[in-house]
Amino acid sequence: MRRATFATRAAGAMALALTATACGGAGSTGGPAVLSSSWGDPQNPLEPANTNEVQGGKVLDMVFRGLKRYDPTTGEAKNMLAERIESSDARNFTVTVKDGWTFSNGEKVTARSFVDAWNYGALIDNQQKNAYFFEYIDGYDKVHPESGKATARTLSGLRVKDDRTFTVKLTQKFSTWPETLGYPAFAPLPRAFFDDHDAWLDKPVGNGPYTIESYTKGSAMRLRKWADYPGEDKAQNAGVDLRVYTDNNAAYTDLLAGNLDLADDIPASQLKNVRRDLGDRYINQPAGIIQTLSFPFYDKNWGAGKEKLRIGISKAIDRKQITEQIFQKTRTPASDWTSPVLGGQGGYKAGLCGEACEYDPAGAKRLIKEAGGLPGGRMTLTSNVDTGSHRTWMDAVCNSINNVLGNDRACTVDPVGTFADYRNRIHSGKMSGPFRTGWQMDYPLIQNFLQPLYYTDASSNDGKWSDQKFDQLVNDANAHGVQDRAVATFQDAEKILAEKMPAIPLWYQNGSAGYTERLSGVVLNPFSVPVYEEIEVG
């Protein structure tokens, strides 16, 4: 459940100050060296159940390992700490945890480590943004009621049987539920998290291949290899310095100057030059990411009854021109609300958006006019502009809409300086027009592109859209014991999105990165995140 944003610019002075680490690090002693990588401050402290955006997610992927892990090449959910996950009815599951795993503070990882963490994440008192991930576990309505106080402190559907075994009872059949368990919200937590929560937040302790050495907001986070990590995916470097950037052009400049080892967001302005600049050290590959524009359904100007207006705006956007001219075909016009990375088996089906996602100036102008025109005669697109070249493409989207309407002031851009500020504004319900809502998949299933974003009161339903028929189809799809039937039902739910247009699909996004000659073994996983533990520094 990660809001897509990509790491960018650090203050120039900070980048220069850290140059010594990028160029030397532990390598000067003959051992593995530390690498530096671009990053952005996470929105919230790094509690696994409270992190639903990319920057915090990157760190959790380095510091934690859960029951499942998504294969860095295929995205397939494979057992990590799970020895077995068994069920005879797709509703009651028995989980056996592998022996021999510990947290970096020496504490043993047990069945209780998972059960305690999930109970904490689900409890309404703890206000965890990913609490919704535990909704299908029996008793969620008691620990996280729709209104009022919790009437229970723990999920009745979780039971610890012994040190390595726990059971899970779901509220309904959910055949693909085990596939979701690689998402960081399901990570285990040590007793230190509960015994001294504030101290843990200052320096999180996990069970992954890296430990957090230090974090200075607005500057950098230093992660170091955990020498005693018990997993097979041990870090091949001595650590990673994640440097905060607020402009991806500055990160790219530092990369070319040798002051930064890895930048995982190539600015749109450099796409024409990047192959010349970096050669085969430039990575551009499909990823499970989609960019969308959402509408604030709590605003009567954009909500219920405004379907024609929303669809009209969608038809006014020339996706093909923007993806080709600005993004040099590193984006692909979207024709549904998922990602081609899923493939047919995972739920992707091109064209489900239909004519609503096709550029049609005449049709767009007609629909917007029939809807009564833009509210007050104008509209504003809002996004953070510190990452992802968002200002560039938002200007292009507005130009496309203005050209269709014959009014160069009909659509304007409202830039927000930082991703954290932008997300806080969204969570406060302060959006007054269309706003950017990018999504990076948490796991490669169609369910992850639909339920967290469009189900009533879902944790990442930023526009607060609600549709009873859509919700019922999602419930029905989750209950199917056969994946093909589940996928078909999810696709039926997508057809409702095409009718109602709570969010406009813009384009599917590739993962991009560039790195210096110091590095080898650099790859991006299907989520577009560097597989840091595989990188070698020479």
LUMVODREN-100608 format. One line per 10 residues: number of its first residue (from 1); their letters; for each residue x, y, z of C-alpha. Coordinates in nm, 4 decimals, padded with zeros to 6 digits. Layout:
# residues N
NUM	A	X Y Z  ...
END
This chain:
# residues 538
1	MRRATFATRA	00.0000 00.0000 00.0000  00.2582 00.2438 -00.1041  00.1951 00.5822 -00.2492  00.4369 00.6125 -00.5367  00.6960 00.8834 -00.5030  01.0575 00.8595 -00.5931  01.3652 00.9697 -00.4081  01.5190 01.2990 -00.5027  01.7478 01.5840 -00.4112  01.9482 01.6518 -00.1009
11	AGAMALALTA	02.0715 01.9929 -00.0129  02.3890 02.0477 -00.2137  02.6048 02.1088 00.0904  02.4910 01.7829 00.2490  02.5660 01.5917 -00.0723  02.9169 01.7295 -00.0824  02.9708 01.6610 00.2844  02.8920 01.2954 00.2294  03.1132 01.2578 -00.0759  03.3833 01.0822 00.1229
21	TACGGAGSTG	03.1422 00.8028 00.2054  03.0419 00.7618 -00.1576  03.3977 00.7416 -00.2811  03.5627 00.5500 -00.0018  03.3637 00.4026 00.2847  03.4545 00.0633 00.4183  03.6215 -00.0222 00.0898  03.9341 00.1611 00.1967  04.0151 -00.1245 00.4363  03.9796 -00.3880 00.1672
31	GPAVLSSSWG	03.6351 -00.5119 00.2759  03.2905 -00.4407 00.1332  03.2146 -00.0690 00.1029  02.9167 00.1522 00.1772  02.7170 00.2877 -00.1173  02.5127 00.6064 -00.1342  02.1652 00.6261 -00.2850  01.9061 00.8992 -00.3395  01.6035 00.9013 -00.1110  01.3255 01.1139 00.0382
41	DPQNPLEPAN	01.2134 01.1531 00.3981  00.9327 00.9101 00.4848  00.5996 01.0570 00.5839  00.5814 00.8809 00.9206  00.8054 00.7009 01.1697  00.8980 00.3568 01.0404  00.6371 00.1392 01.2091  00.5603 -00.1381 00.9577  00.1831 -00.0982 00.9921  00.2052 00.2806 00.9600
51	TNEVQGGKVL	00.4144 00.3083 00.6424  00.2244 00.3197 00.3149  00.4554 00.5154 00.0858  00.7664 00.4307 -00.1119  01.0408 00.6070 00.0808  00.9574 00.4480 00.4144  00.8851 00.1227 00.2341  01.2377 00.1123 00.0942  01.3801 00.1131 00.4455  01.1363 -00.1463 00.5768
61	DMVFRGLKRY	01.2337 -00.3745 00.2879  01.5955 -00.3515 00.4042  01.5365 -00.3793 00.7792  01.2572 -00.6415 00.7959  01.1776 -00.9844 00.6631  00.8285 -01.1309 00.6909  00.6573 -01.4625 00.6334  00.6769 -01.4133 00.2575  00.9137 -01.2221 00.0328  00.8469 -01.1107 -00.3227
71	DPTTGEAKNM	01.1050 -01.2482 -00.5628  01.3259 -00.9573 -00.6808  01.3006 -01.0797 -01.0404  00.9524 -01.2265 -01.0821  00.7569 -01.0699 -00.7965  00.6357 -01.4165 -00.6924  00.5512 -01.4482 -00.3228  00.7909 -01.7040 -00.1765  00.8260 -01.8314 00.1774  01.0771 -01.6336 00.3852
81	LAERIESSDA	01.0187 -01.6828 00.7583  00.7214 -01.9070 00.6830  00.8098 -02.2723 00.6833  00.4510 -02.3574 00.5906  00.1172 -02.1798 00.5487  -00.1576 -02.4409 00.5312  -00.5344 -02.4290 00.4806  -00.8024 -02.6722 00.3739  -01.0791 -02.4171 00.3264  -00.9107 -02.0834 00.2265
91	RNFTVTVKDG	-01.0412 -01.9327 00.5496  -00.8570 -02.1018 00.8357  -00.4786 -02.1000 00.8092  -00.2009 -02.2555 01.0155  00.1325 -02.0736 00.9951  00.4596 -02.2401 01.0946  00.7524 -02.0025 01.1467  01.1047 -02.1141 01.0582  01.3446 -02.1786 01.3430  01.6758 -01.9940 01.3836
101	WTFSNGEKVT	01.5626 -01.6376 01.3091  01.6328 -01.3477 01.5447  01.5997 -00.9723 01.5461  01.9203 -00.7699 01.5255  01.9057 -00.7135 01.9049  01.9327 -01.0902 01.9578  01.5684 -01.1526 02.0424  01.4239 -01.4673 01.8842  01.1552 -01.4314 01.6168  00.8575 -01.6427 01.7198
111	ARSFVDAWNY	00.4921 -01.6864 01.6342  00.4206 -01.4311 01.9073  00.6373 -01.1753 01.7220  00.3887 -01.1837 01.4351  00.0692 -01.2058 01.6385  00.1652 -00.9164 01.8669  00.2657 -00.7025 01.5664  -00.0597 -00.7702 01.3812  -00.2713 -00.7006 01.6874  -00.0890 -00.3712 01.7334
121	GALIDNQQKN	-00.1365 -00.2780 01.3684  -00.5091 -00.3543 01.3741  -00.6009 -00.1776 01.7014  -00.7743 00.1530 01.6325  -00.6047 00.3184 01.9318  -00.2684 00.2936 01.7548  -00.3899 00.4802 01.4441  -00.1866 00.2744 01.1994  -00.2436 00.3667 00.8356  -00.2177 00.0040 00.7261
131	AYFFEYIDGY	-00.4658 -00.1278 00.9821  -00.6926 -00.2043 00.6889  -00.4630 -00.4902 00.5866  -00.5883 -00.6871 00.8883  -00.9561 -00.6352 00.8077  -01.0138 -00.9908 00.6934  -00.8938 -01.1414 01.0207  -01.1771 -01.2392 01.2544  -01.2434 -00.9807 01.5232  -01.1235 -00.6774 01.3279
141	DKVHPESGKA	-01.4618 -00.5094 01.3753  -01.4087 -00.5254 01.7515  -01.0536 -00.3864 01.7598  -01.1122 -00.1366 01.4797  -01.4817 -00.0407 01.4756  -01.6171 00.1988 01.2133  -01.7107 00.4341 01.4962  -01.6553 00.4525 01.8688  -01.3970 00.2801 02.0824  -01.2536 -00.0675 02.0466
151	TARTLSGLRV	-01.4396 -00.3365 02.2408  -01.1453 -00.5779 02.2201  -00.7694 -00.5320 02.2281  -00.6681 -00.8295 02.0149  -00.7965 -01.0034 01.7032  -01.0033 -01.3085 01.7928  -00.8880 -01.4725 01.4687  -00.5247 -01.4948 01.5848  -00.4112 -01.7736 01.8163  -00.0574 -01.8674 01.9208
161	KDDRTFTVKL	-00.0281 -02.2448 01.9467  00.3393 -02.2709 02.0342  00.6692 -02.0917 01.9828  00.6676 -02.1495 01.6084  00.3001 -02.1923 01.5207  -00.0038 -01.9669 01.5073  -00.3448 -01.9909 01.3459  -00.5424 -01.7329 01.1542  -00.9177 -01.7315 01.1023  -01.0511 -01.4979 00.8352
171	TQKFSTWPET	-01.4007 -01.3549 00.8167  -01.4505 -01.5113 00.4733  -01.2664 -01.7218 00.2197  -00.9635 -01.5428 00.0774  -00.7683 -01.7887 -00.1333  -00.4806 -01.5520 -00.2136  -00.4416 -01.4174 00.1396  -00.1001 -01.5869 00.1902  00.0283 -01.3977 -00.1151  -00.0251 -01.0671 00.0678
181	LGYPAFAPLP	00.2049 -01.1570 00.3570  00.5213 -01.0194 00.2000  00.3921 -00.6677 00.2547  00.5777 -00.4902 00.5400  00.2586 -00.4314 00.7413  00.2745 -00.8034 00.8250  00.6346 -00.7869 00.9511  00.7162 -00.9247 01.2979  00.8090 -00.6908 01.5824  01.0429 -00.7486 01.8781
191	RAFFDDHDAW	00.9388 -00.6982 02.2391  01.1559 -00.3851 02.2405  00.8939 -00.2203 02.0175  00.6332 -00.2591 02.2917  00.8566 -00.2208 02.5985  01.0040 00.1165 02.4965  00.8142 00.2380 02.1942  00.9710 00.5842 02.1781  01.3229 00.4425 02.1872  01.2344 00.1943 01.9131
201	LDKPVGNGPY	01.0960 00.4731 01.6919  01.4220 00.6654 01.7352  01.6184 00.3628 01.6146  01.4003 00.0846 01.4726  01.5108 -00.2747 01.5288  01.4187 -00.5356 01.2698  01.5232 -00.8760 01.1399  01.6426 -00.7913 00.7879  01.9900 -00.7783 00.6304  02.0500 -00.4170 00.7414
211	TIESYTKGSA	02.0302 -00.2259 01.0688  01.9674 00.1459 01.1077  02.2732 00.3264 01.2388  02.1359 00.6829 01.2337  01.8739 00.9081 01.0749  01.8731 01.2856 01.0452  01.5496 01.4168 00.8956  01.6120 01.6199 00.5835  01.9651 01.4849 00.5509  02.0309 01.1110 00.5470
221	MRLRKWADYP	01.9681 00.7691 00.6924  02.2662 00.5388 00.7410  02.2036 00.1644 00.7233  02.4726 -00.0936 00.7857  02.5038 -00.4615 00.7054  02.3938 -00.6895 00.9895  02.6796 -00.9361 01.0115  02.4724 -01.2000 01.1941  02.1710 -01.1869 00.9629  02.0454 -01.5491 00.9349
231	GEDKAQNAGV	01.8868 -01.5241 00.5897  02.0359 -01.6348 00.2591  01.9914 -01.2866 00.1050  02.2806 -01.1331 00.2980  02.4024 -00.7857 00.2030  02.6898 -00.7883 -00.0449  02.7973 -00.4400 00.0649  02.8833 -00.2841 00.3986  02.5789 -00.0615 00.4062  02.3735 00.2072 00.2355
241	DLRVYTDNNA	02.3623 00.5797 00.3002  02.0186 00.7007 00.1884  02.0516 01.0726 00.1152  01.7537 01.3033 00.1122  01.7018 01.5000 -00.2088  01.4244 01.7482 -00.2843  01.5029 01.7758 -00.6555  01.5870 01.4752 -00.8695  01.7928 01.6949 -01.1042  02.0345 01.7626 -00.8179
251	AYTDLLAGNL	02.0588 01.3894 -00.7489  02.1341 01.3250 -01.1144  02.4018 01.5962 -01.1152  02.5631 01.4395 -00.8084  02.5501 01.0997 -00.9766  02.7354 01.2251 -01.2841  02.9904 01.4025 -01.0636  03.0608 01.0847 -00.8682  02.9193 01.2306 -00.5479  02.6314 00.9808 -00.5425
261	DLADDIPASQ	02.6475 00.6118 -00.6297  02.2869 00.5395 -00.7178  01.9867 00.7500 -00.8212  01.6591 00.5627 -00.8620  01.4578 00.8415 -01.0230  01.5944 00.9796 -01.3489  01.4441 01.3271 -01.4083  01.2291 01.3681 -01.7174  01.4528 01.6515 -01.8370  01.7484 01.4092 -01.8571
271	LKNVRRDLGD	01.5799 01.1193 -02.0347  01.7128 01.2353 -02.3714  02.0669 01.2336 -02.2344  02.0758 00.9492 -01.9855  02.1765 00.6732 -02.2243  02.4642 00.8865 -02.3500  02.5631 00.9840 -01.9949  02.5473 00.6400 -01.8345  02.5428 00.3804 -02.1105  02.4573 00.0378 -01.9710
281	RYINQPAGII	02.4561 00.1826 -01.6187  02.1075 00.3177 -01.6915  01.8140 00.0903 -01.5995  01.4705 00.1340 -01.7550  01.2234 -00.1501 -01.7005  00.8487 -00.2024 -01.6502  00.7317 -00.1771 -01.2904  00.4098 -00.2252 -01.0973  00.3370 00.1470 -01.0854  00.0503 00.3577 -01.2131
291	QTLSFPFYDK	-00.0029 00.7337 -01.1971  -00.3576 00.8602 -01.1505  -00.5529 01.1756 -01.0762  -00.8054 01.1377 -00.7950  -01.1011 01.3560 -00.7041  -01.2123 01.4752 -00.3590  -01.5560 01.3188 -00.3181  -01.6015 01.5170 00.0035  -01.6268 01.8265 -00.2216  -01.9709 01.8583 -00.3847
301	NWGAGKEKLR	-01.8124 02.0164 -00.6926  -01.6309 01.6935 -00.7767  -01.8187 01.4104 -00.6057  -02.1500 01.2329 -00.6522  -02.3314 01.3107 -00.9765  -02.0231 01.4542 -01.1458  -01.9358 01.1466 -01.3534  -01.9571 01.3346 -01.6844  -01.7204 01.6022 -01.5570  -01.4618 01.3497 -01.4381
311	IGISKAIDRK	-01.4815 01.1407 -01.7557  -01.4676 01.4554 -01.9681  -01.1432 01.5609 -01.8008  -01.0010 01.2129 -01.8591  -01.0834 01.2339 -02.2313  -00.9156 01.5759 -02.2504  -00.5721 01.4368 -02.1544  -00.3433 01.3424 -02.4440  -00.1612 01.0583 -02.2695  00.0238 00.9421 -02.5814
321	QITEQIFQKT	00.1796 01.2809 -02.6498  00.2840 01.3324 -02.2862  00.4404 00.9893 -02.2448  00.6306 01.0153 -02.5717  00.7481 01.3769 -02.5588  00.8113 01.4278 -02.1882  00.8899 01.0772 -02.0696  01.0568 00.9421 -02.3839  00.8370 00.6304 -02.3739  00.9419 00.5412 -02.0181
331	RTPASDWTSP	00.5692 00.5642 -01.9458  00.2823 00.3921 -02.1282  -00.0702 00.5382 -02.1561  -00.2935 00.3570 -01.9067  -00.6071 00.1810 -02.0196  -00.7044 00.0346 -01.6827  -00.6321 00.0838 -01.3111  -00.3672 -00.1881 -01.2619  -00.0332 -00.2574 -01.4357  00.0841 -00.4750 -01.7267
341	VLGGQGGYKA	00.3464 -00.6168 -01.4886  00.0685 -00.8298 -01.3385  00.0153 -01.0197 -01.6606  -00.3162 -01.1825 -01.7411  -00.2981 -01.4328 -01.4574  -00.2367 -01.1538 -01.2057  -00.5358 -00.9571 -01.3325  -00.4172 -00.7071 -01.5933  -00.6526 -00.6620 -01.8887  -00.5856 -00.3812 -02.1328
351	GLCGEACEYD	-00.8744 -00.1575 -02.2321  -01.1028 -00.1927 -01.9294  -01.1229 00.1857 -01.9049  -01.2580 00.1936 -02.2606  -01.3410 00.5241 -02.4322  -01.3158 00.7093 -02.1010  -00.9359 00.6873 -02.1230  -00.9101 00.7733 -02.4931  -00.8078 01.1221 -02.6024  -01.1185 01.2749 -02.7591
361	PAGAKRLIKE	-01.1205 01.6581 -02.7591  -01.4733 01.6908 -02.8984  -01.6175 01.4298 -02.6634  -01.4328 01.5807 -02.3667  -01.5614 01.9300 -02.4362  -01.9170 01.8011 -02.4770  -01.9152 01.6026 -02.1506  -01.7664 01.8876 -01.9489  -02.0278 02.1263 -02.0910  -02.3110 01.8819 -02.0126
371	AGGLPGGRMT	-02.1775 01.8592 -01.6558  -02.2155 02.2358 -01.6175  -01.8533 02.3156 -01.6909  -01.5578 02.3243 -01.4553  -01.6520 02.4336 -01.1003  -01.6219 02.8102 -01.1018  -01.4877 02.7878 -01.4546  -01.1491 02.6472 -01.3586  -00.9668 02.3579 -01.1984  -00.6380 02.3076 -01.0165
381	LTSNVDTGSH	-00.4121 02.0008 -01.0253  -00.2199 01.9407 -00.7032  00.0907 01.7334 -00.6343  00.4170 01.7415 -00.4512  00.6919 01.8590 -00.6858  01.0028 01.7390 -00.5038  01.0016 01.4022 -00.6806  00.9111 01.2246 -01.0019  00.9207 01.5273 -01.2401  00.5601 01.5852 -01.1373
391	RTWMDAVCNS	00.5539 01.9574 -01.2144  00.6574 01.8877 -01.5732  00.3819 01.6433 -01.6514  00.1153 01.8337 -01.4555  00.1865 02.1401 -01.6676  00.1497 01.9199 -01.9753  -00.1809 01.7746 -01.8517  -00.3143 02.1237 -01.7846  -00.2000 02.2389 -02.1301  -00.3859 01.9454 -02.2851
401	INNVLGNDRA	-00.7057 02.0287 -02.0959  -00.6732 02.4002 -02.1710  -00.6260 02.3319 -02.5425  -00.9397 02.1195 -02.5479  -01.1436 02.3852 -02.3659  -00.9935 02.6759 -02.5592  -00.8993 02.8537 -02.2373  -00.5359 02.8760 -02.1290  -00.6378 02.9537 -01.7684  -00.8967 02.6792 -01.7200
411	CTVDPVGTFA	-00.6449 02.4413 -01.5606  -00.3543 02.5450 -01.3411  -00.1058 02.3648 -01.1168  -00.0868 02.3935 -00.7379  00.2621 02.2681 -00.6411  00.3334 02.1379 -00.2897  00.6980 02.1535 -00.1838  00.7469 01.8148 -00.0211  00.5900 01.4717 -00.0373  00.5344 01.4599 00.3396
421	DYRNRIHSGK	00.3465 01.7928 00.3356  00.1440 01.6792 00.0380  00.0386 01.3531 00.2021  -00.0521 01.5363 00.5207  -00.2750 01.7694 00.3217  -00.4487 01.4720 00.1605  -00.4992 01.2968 00.4939  -00.6515 01.6165 00.6320  -00.9124 01.6189 00.3544  -00.8007 01.9565 00.2224
431	MSGPFRTGWQ	-00.7995 01.8883 -00.1521  -01.0287 02.1142 -00.3563  -00.9726 01.9625 -00.6976  -00.8007 01.6754 -00.8814  -00.4795 01.5608 -00.7176  -00.2013 01.3165 -00.8026  -00.2286 00.9653 -00.6619  00.0481 00.7403 -00.7845  00.0508 00.3775 -00.6714  00.3290 00.1252 -00.6425
441	MDYPLIQNFL	00.2035 -00.2286 -00.5925  00.2625 -00.4010 -00.2615  00.2216 -00.7459 -00.4146  00.1512 -00.8548 -00.7745  -00.2248 -00.9130 -00.7560  -00.5092 -00.7116 -00.9062  -00.6657 -00.6939 -00.5607  -00.3830 -00.4679 -00.4440  -00.4537 -00.2124 -00.7168  -00.8255 -00.1964 -00.6413
451	QPLYYTDASS	-00.9191 -00.2674 -00.2814  -00.6765 -00.0375 -00.0923  -00.7586 00.2573 -00.3213  -01.1287 00.2361 -00.4047  -01.3027 00.0192 -00.1433  -01.5153 00.2221 00.0980  -01.2994 00.3688 00.3768  -00.9898 00.1805 00.2600  -00.6679 00.3206 00.4012  -00.5480 00.4655 00.0696
461	NDGKWSDQKF	-00.8883 00.5721 -00.0626  -00.7701 00.9317 -00.0616  -01.0684 01.0714 -00.2500  -01.3181 00.9045 -00.0113  -01.5114 00.7490 -00.2996  -01.7667 00.4838 -00.2079  -01.9732 00.2458 -00.4193  -02.1698 -00.0437 -00.2729  -02.1635 -00.2531 -00.5901  -01.7873 -00.2124 -00.6245
471	DQLVNDANAH	-01.7382 -00.3174 -00.2617  -01.9548 -00.6253 -00.3082  -01.7623 -00.7350 -00.6164  -01.4341 -00.6996 -00.4279  -01.5751 -00.9093 -00.1436  -01.6978 -01.1707 -00.3902  -01.3620 -01.1806 -00.5682  -01.1722 -01.2320 -00.2435  -01.4046 -01.5160 -00.1502  -01.3440 -01.7130 -00.4699
481	GVQDRAVATF	-01.1337 -02.0216 -00.4158  -01.0287 -02.0291 -00.7815  -00.7900 -01.7554 -00.8926  -00.9290 -01.7238 -01.2477  -01.2778 -01.6573 -01.1113  -01.1413 -01.4113 -00.8574  -00.9549 -01.2183 -01.1278  -01.2640 -01.2025 -01.3506  -01.4700 -01.0630 -01.0640  -01.2066 -00.8005 -00.9840
491	QDAEKILAEK	-01.2157 -00.6993 -01.3508  -01.5925 -00.6572 -01.3238  -01.5220 -00.4175 -01.0370  -01.2824 -00.2249 -01.2638  -01.5668 -00.1709 -01.5095  -01.7465 00.0253 -01.2368  -01.4401 00.2477 -01.2061  -01.4751 00.3170 -01.5791  -01.8368 00.4208 -01.5272  -01.7783 00.6357 -01.2196
501	MPAIPLWYQN	-01.4166 00.7538 -01.2739  -01.3197 00.8162 -00.9078  -00.9613 00.8425 -01.0346  -00.8269 00.8997 -01.3847  -00.5644 00.6465 -01.5013  -00.2786 00.8385 -01.6635  00.0101 00.6033 -01.7411  00.1938 00.2924 -01.6337  00.5385 00.3837 -01.5116  00.8722 00.2167 -01.5668
511	GSAGYTERLS	01.1301 00.1889 -01.2949  01.4423 00.3878 -01.3735  01.7824 00.4209 -01.2129  02.1402 00.5112 -01.2858  02.4584 00.4219 -01.1057  02.8323 00.4879 -01.1048  03.1123 00.2596 -01.2158  03.1818 00.1787 -00.8492  02.8745 -00.0427 -00.8376  02.7886 -00.3782 -00.9881
521	GVVLNPFSVP	02.4928 -00.6118 -00.9533  02.2432 -00.3238 -00.9566  01.8889 -00.4364 -01.0374  01.5401 -00.3049 -00.9716  01.2691 -00.5358 -00.8456  00.9175 -00.5372 -01.0017  00.8245 -00.2631 -00.7548  01.0980 -00.0372 -00.9067  01.3042 -00.0440 -00.5856  01.6788 -00.1200 -00.6003
531	VYEEIEVG	01.7656 -00.4609 -00.4565  02.0199 -00.3037 -00.2241  02.1484 -00.6239 -00.0664  02.2654 -00.7555 -00.4064  02.4733 -00.4478 -00.4941  02.8498 -00.4809 -00.4751  03.0825 -00.1838 -00.4360  03.4201 -00.2053 -00.6057
END
